[in-house]
Amino acid sequence: MPPVPASAQDRVAVASPMESPEDLQLRDGTAQVVSGAPEDSKALRFDDRFRGRINLSERNIDPAEYDLIKIQVKADRGAQVHLTLANHPDPGDASHWWVLDGLRGPLGWQTIWVDLNVPETIKEAGDERESWRKGAKATNPVLSIQGFIKDLGRRAAADAESIWIGDIRFVRHSVALDWNQADVSHAGGVDGPLVYSYPLQVSNERDRPLTVQLALQPIDATHARAEVPRSISLDAGESKTVTATITLPEDVVAQKPSLYTERFQAVARAKGVDDSEVTILRSSDPIHLVATVPLPEKRLQFPLYPPPRTLPNDLLFFDEQAARRMAERHPPEALIQQALDNGIYNYSEGIDATAFRKALVSAAYLYDLNGTEKYLRIAETLLQSLPQIWDEHYEEWTQQSIRQIASGIVVRWGKDFHYTLGLGWRLAGTQRSPYQYSRDANAANGGMSSIIYAFDMLAPDLTPATRRAFIHEFLVPAGIQCRNHYIGDGNQQATVNAVTLYAGLAARNWPLAAFAYNAEHGVRGVLKWTFTDEGVHIRDGYQTYTLRPIFWIAELLHGVGVPFYERHEERLREVVGAGFDDQTFWTFVKQHRLDP
């Protein structure tokens, strides 16, 4: 195809119309040209694993001059699609977006938005640095796309075999749309309809006045009514806040169970500007607006989990002598300073960034089991510091011009890389079954324990100021960070869901709670689609690793009166029967949850 001119003034550049197999230089797989894509265009259909590239320099496209990649996609269930942009944001880098995974689909034709300024991860370009066409410079931007249909081992997905890819465009914002996920309110639902209000920020990104058209599109909605101003006028560079509302009728609220949810997607477009439609986006994932039936307040009183003193020791694996050593070996002030400098976790234990977490967890168990006041004081001092620790690390993250969404902010894998999964592990404790303190060497002395559980057992005895600050200034931001990163099929998604759910319940932030519970990537989707019909996890070796966070979530839902165990008993028995290495915990579940 001939080069498509692009410059900093252009709003849209077509990287590939995907009308011919030659539009995507395939290195693996074959493509069939088909009709029926949006606006009567053509597309490429792939019925097997494929991998191809587009040399953006040949299209005169500099990704740094654009905000989004837009891709038209249709897919059967189980589709996996991965984008890589080599030499972005800098030469030698490769930005990655996993835009489809086994929990999504099947999808009719839709636009997938990809935020060029917020990749999921940035790594060394590796073989993407190599010249893929003779004479091409290794610093040229290259967009790679690869995909396949994963065998989910489900009869319900037995016919899945195809992915369709339509045109791929690079787009500059004319208008931007966003929402602060900590800012949501609701009213009614008892003696009237349940109304959720969302303040949306709409911004004109152009150097001339625009009329912005707004809409709320139903994603999973049957009864709810959604309203937003249809259009607003903005001067050049101006931003305004408008209120979107989603209303569930009173009779629906009365009939539906707690956490029942209906969803909408907010979209905005600049009137008269082609291809200017945008949504609320995090990396490549739209953030939906919801109406959720909240839990009664009486079910949300701390503790939400059963405290250690009510549980058998063979469930806790508690070591009192080790706990005393961990709680007292460093002054809290030294631990706080270390966490301000290095965060609260590094995968290398030798750096000892685990000391903060071990001291907090150990002090919490000791206070709950023995009632010694000095351990409450140690734990409360550490909990009080977490909002400041978060803020300082978060500020550092936001100063980056290109930000990885896969950032745990206060949790490092190595010297430079922070990772969301680690944030989930450390806050939710999901590398071990619930409640354990010190089962084995890998989890000794609270090393794999849950910060959330430590807070939960202490919450009734913390000062209101400490409790409020921990929830709203640490837990909610961390929960939002976990919610913003779809990680995919199984352990990882369930782990971040555990943090998101607790944050949503503790803060009464029902969009967070609803996402973790019943969104496409929520715990119910993980349980349904990441295990085969026989109950085996679709990732080899991940059976137990996926069940642990599911049980943390199940225990939390049990604590607030949501009958997750009862609703999913058959499936849980299937997946545990297919292999789970903690029969002590499963026996506890059978005796105290399924057959009390």
C-alpha positions as CSV (number, residue, x, y, z in Angstrom):
1,M,0.0,0.0,0.0
2,P,1.2,3.6,-0.6
3,P,2.5,5.6,2.4
4,V,-0.2,7.4,4.4
5,P,1.0,11.0,5.2
6,A,1.0,11.8,8.8
7,S,2.2,14.8,10.8
8,A,1.8,16.4,14.2
9,Q,-1.2,18.2,12.8
10,D,-3.1,15.1,11.5
11,R,-5.7,13.6,13.8
12,V,-5.8,10.1,12.3
13,A,-3.3,8.0,10.4
14,V,-4.2,4.6,9.0
15,A,-1.5,2.1,9.9
16,S,-3.2,-0.7,8.0
17,P,-6.6,-1.0,6.3
18,M,-6.4,-4.8,6.7
19,E,-8.0,-5.3,3.3
20,S,-5.3,-7.7,2.1
21,P,-2.9,-10.2,3.7
22,E,-0.1,-7.9,2.4
23,D,-1.4,-5.2,4.8
24,L,0.1,-7.2,7.6
25,Q,3.5,-8.7,7.0
26,L,2.8,-12.2,8.5
27,R,5.6,-14.1,10.0
28,D,3.2,-16.9,11.3
29,G,-0.2,-17.9,10.2
30,T,-2.5,-17.2,7.2
31,A,-5.2,-14.6,6.7
32,Q,-8.5,-14.7,4.8
33,V,-10.0,-11.5,3.5
34,V,-13.7,-11.2,4.5
35,S,-16.4,-8.6,4.3
36,G,-18.8,-7.3,7.0
37,A,-16.4,-5.2,9.1
38,P,-17.7,-1.8,10.4
39,E,-18.8,0.7,7.7
40,D,-18.9,-2.1,5.1
41,S,-15.2,-2.4,5.1
42,K,-13.1,-5.5,4.8
43,A,-11.0,-7.3,7.4
44,L,-8.6,-10.2,7.9
45,R,-9.9,-13.4,9.5
46,F,-7.4,-15.7,11.3
47,D,-8.3,-19.3,12.0
48,D,-5.0,-20.3,13.5
49,R,-2.1,-18.7,15.5
50,F,-0.8,-15.6,13.7
51,R,1.9,-13.0,14.1
52,G,2.6,-10.0,11.8
53,R,4.2,-6.6,11.7
54,I,3.6,-3.1,10.3
55,N,6.6,-0.8,9.7
56,L,5.2,2.5,10.8
57,S,8.0,4.5,9.2
58,E,6.8,3.3,5.8
59,R,3.4,4.9,6.7
60,N,5.1,8.1,8.0
61,I,3.6,7.4,11.4
62,D,5.5,8.6,14.5
63,P,3.7,7.1,17.5
64,A,4.9,9.9,19.7
65,E,2.6,12.3,17.8
66,Y,-0.6,10.3,18.7
67,D,-2.5,9.3,21.8
68,L,-4.4,6.1,20.8
69,I,-4.3,3.1,18.6
70,K,-7.8,2.1,17.5
71,I,-8.4,-1.4,16.2
72,Q,-11.6,-3.0,14.9
73,V,-11.8,-6.5,16.3
74,K,-14.3,-9.4,16.3
75,A,-13.4,-12.6,18.2
76,D,-14.7,-15.9,19.4
77,R,-14.4,-16.8,23.1
78,G,-10.9,-17.5,24.2
79,A,-9.2,-15.1,21.8
80,Q,-5.8,-13.9,22.9
81,V,-4.5,-10.8,21.1
82,H,-1.2,-9.1,22.0
83,L,0.2,-5.8,20.6
84,T,3.8,-4.8,20.7
85,L,5.1,-1.4,19.7
86,A,8.9,-1.6,19.2
87,N,11.1,1.4,19.8
88,H,8.4,3.1,21.9
89,P,8.6,5.2,23.9
90,D,12.4,5.2,23.3
91,P,14.7,3.3,20.9
92,G,15.3,-0.1,22.3
93,D,12.1,-0.2,24.2
94,A,9.0,-2.4,23.5
95,S,5.6,-1.4,24.8
96,H,3.1,-4.2,25.3
97,W,-0.7,-4.4,25.5
98,W,-2.6,-7.7,26.0
99,V,-5.9,-6.5,24.6
100,L,-7.8,-9.8,24.6
101,D,-7.5,-12.9,26.9
102,G,-9.5,-15.9,27.8
103,L,-11.9,-14.1,30.0
104,R,-13.2,-11.8,27.3
105,G,-15.7,-12.7,24.6
106,P,-17.1,-13.7,22.4
107,L,-17.0,-10.2,20.9
108,G,-19.0,-8.7,18.1
109,W,-17.3,-6.1,16.0
110,Q,-16.1,-3.3,18.3
111,T,-13.3,-0.8,18.6
112,I,-10.5,-1.6,21.0
113,W,-8.7,1.6,22.2
114,V,-5.1,1.4,23.2
115,D,-3.5,4.3,25.2
116,L,-0.1,4.9,23.8
117,N,0.9,6.8,26.9
118,V,0.0,3.9,29.3
119,P,1.3,0.6,28.1
120,E,0.8,-2.5,30.2
121,T,4.5,-3.1,30.4
122,I,7.7,-1.7,28.8
123,K,10.5,-4.1,28.2
124,E,13.7,-4.3,26.1
125,A,12.7,-4.6,22.5
126,G,14.6,-7.9,22.1
127,D,14.2,-9.4,18.6
128,E,11.9,-6.5,17.8
129,R,15.1,-4.4,17.5
130,E,16.2,-6.4,14.6
131,S,15.7,-5.2,11.1
132,W,12.5,-7.0,9.9
133,R,12.8,-5.6,6.4
134,K,16.1,-5.2,4.6
135,G,17.4,-1.7,5.0
136,A,15.0,-0.7,7.9
137,K,16.6,1.0,10.8
138,A,16.6,-0.7,14.1
139,T,15.2,2.5,15.7
140,N,12.1,2.6,13.5
141,P,8.8,2.1,15.2
142,V,7.3,-1.3,14.4
143,L,3.8,-2.4,15.5
144,S,3.5,-6.2,15.9
145,I,0.2,-8.0,16.5
146,Q,-0.2,-11.6,17.3
147,G,-3.1,-13.8,18.5
148,F,-4.7,-17.2,18.7
149,I,-7.8,-18.9,20.2
150,K,-6.9,-20.6,23.5
151,D,-8.5,-24.0,24.1
152,L,-10.5,-23.4,27.3
153,G,-11.5,-27.0,27.7
154,R,-15.2,-25.9,27.8
155,R,-17.9,-27.4,25.7
156,A,-19.5,-23.9,25.8
157,A,-16.5,-22.7,23.8
158,A,-15.9,-25.7,21.6
159,D,-16.7,-23.9,18.3
160,A,-14.3,-21.0,19.0
161,E,-11.7,-20.8,16.3
162,S,-11.5,-17.3,14.7
163,I,-10.2,-13.7,15.2
164,W,-11.1,-10.9,12.8
165,I,-8.9,-7.8,12.6
166,G,-10.2,-4.7,10.8
167,D,-8.4,-1.4,10.2
168,I,-5.7,-0.1,12.6
169,R,-5.4,3.6,13.1
170,F,-3.3,6.0,15.1
171,V,-5.4,8.8,16.5
172,R,-4.7,12.1,18.3
173,H,-7.2,13.3,20.8
174,S,-9.7,16.0,19.9
175,V,-11.5,15.4,23.1
176,A,-10.6,13.5,26.3
177,L,-12.9,11.8,28.8
178,D,-12.1,10.7,32.3
179,W,-13.4,9.9,35.7
180,N,-11.8,9.7,39.1
181,Q,-12.8,6.2,40.3
182,A,-12.7,7.3,44.0
183,D,-15.4,9.9,43.3
184,V,-18.8,8.3,43.0
185,S,-22.0,8.6,45.1
186,H,-25.4,6.9,45.2
187,A,-28.7,7.6,46.8
188,G,-32.1,6.0,47.3
189,G,-32.9,2.3,46.7
190,V,-35.1,1.8,49.7
191,D,-38.0,4.2,49.3
192,G,-37.3,5.0,45.7
193,P,-35.0,4.3,42.8
194,L,-31.3,3.7,43.3
195,V,-29.3,6.6,41.6
196,Y,-25.6,6.6,41.0
197,S,-23.8,9.9,40.1
198,Y,-20.5,10.1,38.3
199,P,-18.6,13.4,37.8
200,L,-17.0,13.0,34.3
201,Q,-14.2,15.4,33.2
202,V,-14.5,16.3,29.5
203,S,-11.6,18.2,27.9
204,N,-11.1,19.9,24.6
205,E,-7.7,18.9,23.3
206,R,-7.9,21.2,20.2
207,D,-6.8,24.8,19.7
208,R,-10.3,25.9,18.7
209,P,-13.8,25.6,20.3
210,L,-15.6,22.3,20.0
211,T,-19.0,20.9,20.7
212,V,-18.6,17.6,22.5
213,Q,-21.3,15.0,22.1
214,L,-21.7,12.5,25.0
215,A,-23.5,9.2,25.4
216,L,-23.8,6.3,27.8
217,Q,-23.9,3.0,25.9
218,P,-25.3,-0.1,27.6
219,I,-22.8,-2.9,28.0
220,D,-24.7,-5.2,30.4
221,A,-28.0,-3.4,31.2
222,T,-31.6,-4.5,31.3
223,H,-33.5,-2.3,33.7
224,A,-31.2,0.7,34.3
225,R,-31.7,4.2,32.8
226,A,-28.6,6.2,32.1
227,E,-28.4,9.9,31.5
228,V,-25.7,12.4,30.7
229,P,-25.8,15.8,29.0
230,R,-25.9,15.1,25.2
231,S,-23.6,17.9,24.3
232,I,-21.5,20.6,25.8
233,S,-19.5,23.5,24.3
234,L,-15.8,23.9,25.2
235,D,-13.4,26.6,24.3
236,A,-9.9,25.7,23.1
237,G,-8.1,23.7,25.8
238,E,-11.1,24.0,28.2
239,S,-12.3,21.2,30.6
240,K,-15.7,20.9,32.2
241,T,-17.2,18.4,34.7
242,V,-20.6,17.0,33.9
243,T,-22.6,14.5,35.9
244,A,-23.7,11.1,34.5
245,T,-26.4,9.2,36.4
246,I,-27.5,5.6,36.2
247,T,-30.8,4.7,37.8
248,L,-32.1,1.3,38.9
249,P,-35.9,1.3,39.5
250,E,-37.0,0.7,43.1
251,D,-38.7,-2.7,42.3
252,V,-35.5,-4.0,40.6
253,V,-33.5,-3.1,43.7
254,A,-36.0,-4.9,45.9
255,Q,-35.9,-8.0,43.8
256,K,-32.2,-8.4,43.0
257,P,-29.5,-9.7,45.3
258,S,-26.7,-7.5,46.8
259,L,-24.0,-6.7,44.2
260,Y,-26.4,-7.1,41.3
261,T,-24.9,-4.8,38.6
262,E,-25.8,-3.1,35.3
263,R,-23.1,-1.5,33.2
264,F,-22.6,1.3,30.7
265,Q,-19.7,2.7,28.8
266,A,-19.3,6.5,28.5
267,V,-18.2,7.8,25.2
268,A,-17.5,11.3,23.9
269,R,-16.9,12.7,20.4
270,A,-16.1,16.0,18.9
271,K,-18.9,17.1,16.7
272,G,-17.8,17.3,13.1
273,V,-14.4,15.6,13.7
274,D,-14.0,12.2,12.2
275,D,-12.8,9.3,14.3
276,S,-12.7,11.4,17.5
277,E,-14.7,9.0,19.7
278,V,-13.0,8.3,23.1
279,T,-14.0,6.5,26.2
280,I,-12.7,6.3,29.8
281,L,-9.6,4.2,29.4
282,R,-6.8,2.6,31.4
283,S,-4.1,1.2,29.1
284,S,-6.5,-0.8,26.8
285,D,-9.4,-1.4,29.1
286,P,-12.6,0.8,29.2
287,I,-13.7,1.8,32.7
288,H,-17.4,1.2,32.9
289,L,-20.0,3.1,34.9
290,V,-22.3,0.9,37.0
291,A,-25.4,0.8,39.1
292,T,-24.9,-1.9,41.8
293,V,-27.3,-3.0,44.5
294,P,-25.2,-2.2,47.7
295,L,-24.9,-4.4,50.7
296,P,-26.8,-3.4,53.9
297,E,-24.7,-1.4,56.2
298,K,-25.1,-3.9,59.0
299,R,-23.2,-6.5,57.0
300,L,-20.2,-4.2,56.6
301,Q,-19.0,-3.8,60.2
302,F,-15.4,-4.7,60.9
303,P,-14.0,-7.3,61.1
304,L,-15.2,-8.6,57.7
305,Y,-13.1,-11.7,58.0
306,P,-13.1,-14.0,61.0
307,P,-10.3,-12.9,63.4
308,P,-7.5,-15.3,64.2
309,R,-8.8,-15.9,67.7
310,T,-11.8,-17.6,66.3
311,L,-9.9,-20.0,64.0
312,P,-8.1,-23.3,64.6
313,N,-4.3,-23.1,64.9
314,D,-3.8,-25.7,62.1
315,L,-5.4,-23.1,59.8
316,L,-3.2,-20.2,61.1
317,F,0.1,-22.0,61.5
318,F,0.9,-19.3,64.0
319,D,4.3,-19.1,65.6
320,E,4.2,-16.8,68.6
321,Q,7.9,-16.6,69.3
322,A,8.7,-15.8,65.7
323,A,5.9,-13.2,65.6
324,R,7.4,-11.4,68.7
325,R,10.8,-11.3,67.0
326,M,9.3,-9.9,63.7
327,A,7.2,-7.3,65.5
328,E,10.0,-6.0,67.7
329,R,13.3,-6.4,65.7
330,H,13.1,-2.9,64.1
331,P,11.7,0.4,65.5
332,P,8.5,1.4,63.5
333,E,10.2,4.7,62.5
334,A,13.0,2.8,60.8
335,L,10.6,0.6,59.0
336,I,8.6,3.6,57.8
337,Q,11.7,5.4,56.5
338,Q,12.7,2.2,54.7
339,A,9.3,1.9,53.1
340,L,9.4,5.5,52.0
341,D,12.7,4.8,50.4
342,N,12.2,1.4,48.9
343,G,8.5,0.5,49.2
344,I,6.9,-2.4,51.1
345,Y,8.2,-5.3,49.1
346,N,11.1,-6.4,47.0
347,Y,11.3,-9.8,45.5
348,S,14.8,-10.1,46.9
349,E,14.5,-10.8,50.7
350,G,18.1,-9.7,51.1
351,I,17.1,-6.1,50.6
352,D,14.7,-6.7,53.6
353,A,12.0,-4.5,52.3
354,T,9.8,-7.2,53.7
355,A,10.5,-6.1,57.3
356,F,7.7,-3.5,57.3
357,R,5.1,-6.0,56.2
358,K,6.3,-8.8,58.6
359,A,6.3,-6.4,61.6
360,L,2.8,-5.1,60.8
361,V,1.4,-8.6,60.2
362,S,3.1,-10.1,63.2
363,A,1.9,-7.3,65.5
364,A,-1.6,-7.7,64.3
365,Y,-1.8,-11.4,65.0
366,L,-0.2,-11.0,68.4
367,Y,-2.7,-8.3,69.4
368,D,-5.7,-10.3,68.3
369,L,-4.5,-13.5,69.9
370,N,-3.0,-12.1,73.1
371,G,-4.5,-8.6,73.5
372,T,-1.1,-7.0,74.2
373,E,-1.5,-3.3,73.8
374,K,2.0,-2.6,72.6
375,Y,1.4,-4.6,69.5
376,L,-1.7,-2.6,68.6
377,R,0.5,0.5,68.9
378,I,3.2,-0.9,66.6
379,A,0.6,-2.0,64.0
380,E,-1.3,1.3,64.2
381,T,1.9,3.3,63.7
382,L,2.7,1.3,60.6
383,L,-0.8,1.5,59.2
384,Q,-0.9,5.3,59.8
385,S,2.2,5.7,57.6
386,L,0.9,3.8,54.5
387,P,-1.0,6.8,53.0
388,Q,2.2,8.8,53.0
389,I,4.2,5.9,51.7
390,W,1.7,5.4,48.9
391,D,1.5,9.1,48.0
392,E,5.3,9.5,47.7
393,H,5.7,6.5,45.4
394,Y,2.6,7.3,43.4
395,E,3.8,10.9,42.8
396,E,7.1,9.4,41.4
397,W,5.0,7.2,39.1
398,T,2.8,10.0,37.8
399,Q,5.8,12.1,36.9
400,Q,6.7,9.6,34.2
401,S,5.5,10.8,30.7
402,I,4.9,7.1,29.7
403,R,3.5,5.1,32.6
404,Q,3.2,1.3,32.9
405,I,-0.2,0.3,34.1
406,A,1.4,-2.9,35.5
407,S,2.8,-0.9,38.4
408,G,2.4,-1.9,42.0
409,I,3.5,1.6,43.0
410,V,4.9,0.6,46.4
411,V,5.9,-2.9,45.4
412,R,9.0,-3.7,43.4
413,W,10.1,-6.9,41.6
414,G,13.6,-5.5,41.1
415,K,15.4,-2.3,41.3
416,D,13.3,-0.5,38.7
417,F,10.2,-2.6,38.0
418,H,7.0,-2.2,40.2
419,Y,4.3,-4.8,39.4
420,T,0.6,-4.9,40.1
421,L,0.6,-8.7,40.8
422,G,3.0,-8.1,43.7
423,L,0.8,-5.4,45.1
424,G,-2.0,-7.9,45.1
425,W,0.1,-10.6,46.7
426,R,1.3,-8.3,49.5
427,L,-2.0,-6.7,50.3
428,A,-4.3,-9.7,49.9
429,G,-1.9,-12.5,50.9
430,T,-3.1,-14.7,48.1
431,Q,0.1,-16.8,47.7
432,R,-1.2,-18.8,50.6
433,S,-4.7,-20.0,51.6
434,P,-6.6,-17.6,53.9
435,Y,-5.5,-16.8,57.5
436,Q,-2.0,-18.5,57.4
437,Y,0.8,-16.8,59.3
438,S,3.8,-19.1,58.9
439,R,3.2,-22.4,57.2
440,D,6.6,-23.1,55.7
441,A,9.9,-21.5,54.8
442,N,8.5,-19.7,51.8
443,A,5.8,-18.1,53.9
444,A,7.7,-17.9,57.3
445,N,6.8,-15.3,59.9
446,G,4.1,-13.5,57.9
447,G,6.2,-13.3,54.8
448,M,3.3,-14.1,52.5
449,S,0.6,-12.9,54.8
450,S,-2.1,-10.3,54.0
451,I,-1.8,-6.7,55.0
452,I,-5.6,-6.4,54.4
453,Y,-6.2,-9.2,56.9
454,A,-3.9,-7.5,59.5
455,F,-5.9,-4.3,59.1
456,D,-9.2,-6.1,59.2
457,M,-8.5,-7.9,62.5
458,L,-7.4,-4.6,64.1
459,A,-10.0,-2.3,62.5
460,P,-12.5,-2.3,65.4
461,D,-9.7,-1.1,67.8
462,L,-8.0,1.5,65.6
463,T,-8.7,5.2,66.0
464,P,-11.3,6.4,63.5
465,A,-8.7,8.7,61.9
466,T,-6.3,5.8,61.3
467,R,-9.1,3.6,60.0
468,R,-10.4,6.3,57.7
469,A,-7.0,7.3,56.3
470,F,-5.9,3.7,55.7
471,I,-9.1,3.0,53.7
472,H,-9.5,6.2,51.7
473,E,-5.9,7.3,51.3
474,F,-4.1,3.9,50.8
475,L,-6.5,1.0,50.3
476,V,-8.8,2.7,47.7
477,P,-5.9,4.0,45.6
478,A,-4.3,0.6,45.7
479,G,-7.6,-1.1,44.8
480,I,-8.1,1.3,41.9
481,Q,-4.5,0.5,40.7
482,C,-5.3,-3.2,40.9
483,R,-8.7,-2.7,39.1
484,N,-7.1,-0.8,36.3
485,H,-4.8,-3.6,35.2
486,Y,-6.5,-6.6,33.6
487,I,-4.0,-9.4,34.0
488,G,-6.0,-12.3,32.6
489,D,-6.8,-15.9,33.1
490,G,-6.6,-17.1,36.7
491,N,-4.3,-16.5,39.6
492,Q,-3.2,-13.0,38.7
493,Q,-6.6,-11.6,38.0
494,A,-8.1,-13.2,41.0
495,T,-5.3,-11.8,43.2
496,V,-5.9,-8.2,42.1
497,N,-9.6,-8.8,42.4
498,A,-9.2,-9.7,46.1
499,V,-7.7,-6.3,46.8
500,T,-10.3,-4.5,44.6
501,L,-13.2,-6.2,46.4
502,Y,-12.0,-5.5,49.9
503,A,-11.3,-1.9,49.0
504,G,-14.7,-1.5,47.5
505,L,-16.5,-3.0,50.5
506,A,-14.5,-1.1,53.1
507,A,-15.0,2.2,51.3
508,R,-18.5,1.5,50.1
509,N,-17.1,2.1,46.6
510,W,-19.6,-0.1,44.8
511,P,-18.1,0.2,41.3
512,L,-14.9,-1.4,42.7
513,A,-16.8,-4.1,44.5
514,A,-18.9,-4.9,41.5
515,F,-15.9,-5.2,39.2
516,A,-14.2,-7.7,41.4
517,Y,-17.3,-9.7,42.0
518,N,-19.2,-9.9,38.7
519,A,-17.5,-8.0,35.9
520,E,-16.2,-10.0,32.9
521,H,-12.9,-10.3,34.7
522,G,-14.4,-10.7,38.2
523,V,-14.1,-13.7,40.4
524,R,-17.1,-15.4,39.0
525,G,-15.7,-15.2,35.5
526,V,-12.3,-16.5,36.7
527,L,-14.1,-19.5,38.3
528,K,-16.2,-20.2,35.3
529,W,-13.7,-19.7,32.4
530,T,-10.2,-20.4,33.7
531,F,-10.9,-24.0,34.6
532,T,-12.0,-26.7,32.1
533,D,-15.2,-28.7,32.3
534,E,-13.3,-31.2,34.3
535,G,-12.1,-28.5,36.7
536,V,-8.5,-28.3,35.6
537,H,-6.9,-24.9,35.3
538,I,-6.1,-23.8,31.7
539,R,-2.5,-22.9,32.7
540,D,-0.4,-25.8,33.7
541,G,0.6,-25.7,37.4
542,Y,-1.8,-22.9,38.3
543,Q,-4.6,-24.9,39.9
544,T,-3.7,-24.2,43.6
545,Y,-2.4,-20.7,42.8
546,T,-5.7,-19.7,41.3
547,L,-7.8,-21.3,44.0
548,R,-6.0,-19.5,46.9
549,P,-7.2,-16.0,45.8
550,I,-10.6,-17.3,45.0
551,F,-10.9,-18.6,48.5
552,W,-9.8,-15.3,50.0
553,I,-12.6,-13.6,48.0
554,A,-15.0,-16.4,49.0
555,E,-14.2,-15.9,52.7
556,L,-14.7,-12.1,52.4
557,L,-18.1,-12.6,50.6
558,H,-19.1,-15.1,53.2
559,G,-18.2,-12.5,55.9
560,V,-20.5,-9.9,54.4
561,G,-23.4,-12.3,53.8
562,V,-23.0,-12.9,50.0
563,P,-23.6,-16.7,49.5
564,F,-20.7,-17.3,47.1
565,Y,-19.9,-20.7,48.4
566,E,-23.5,-21.9,48.2
567,R,-24.0,-20.5,44.6
568,H,-20.8,-22.0,43.3
569,E,-20.6,-25.2,45.4
570,E,-20.7,-27.6,42.5
571,R,-18.0,-25.7,40.6
572,L,-15.8,-25.4,43.7
573,R,-16.0,-29.1,44.3
574,E,-15.0,-29.7,40.7
575,V,-11.9,-27.5,40.7
576,V,-10.7,-28.6,44.2
577,G,-11.2,-32.2,43.2
578,A,-9.0,-31.6,40.2
579,G,-6.0,-30.7,42.5
580,F,-5.6,-28.3,45.4
581,D,-2.7,-28.7,47.8
582,D,-4.3,-27.3,51.0
583,Q,-6.8,-30.0,52.1
584,T,-6.7,-28.5,55.6
585,F,-8.3,-25.4,54.4
586,W,-10.7,-27.2,52.1
587,T,-11.8,-29.4,55.1
588,F,-12.5,-26.1,57.0
589,V,-14.6,-24.9,54.1
590,K,-16.6,-28.1,53.9
591,Q,-17.2,-28.1,57.6
592,H,-17.9,-24.5,58.2
593,R,-19.1,-23.1,54.9
594,L,-20.7,-25.8,52.8
595,D,-22.0,-28.2,55.4
596,P,-22.2,-26.2,58.7
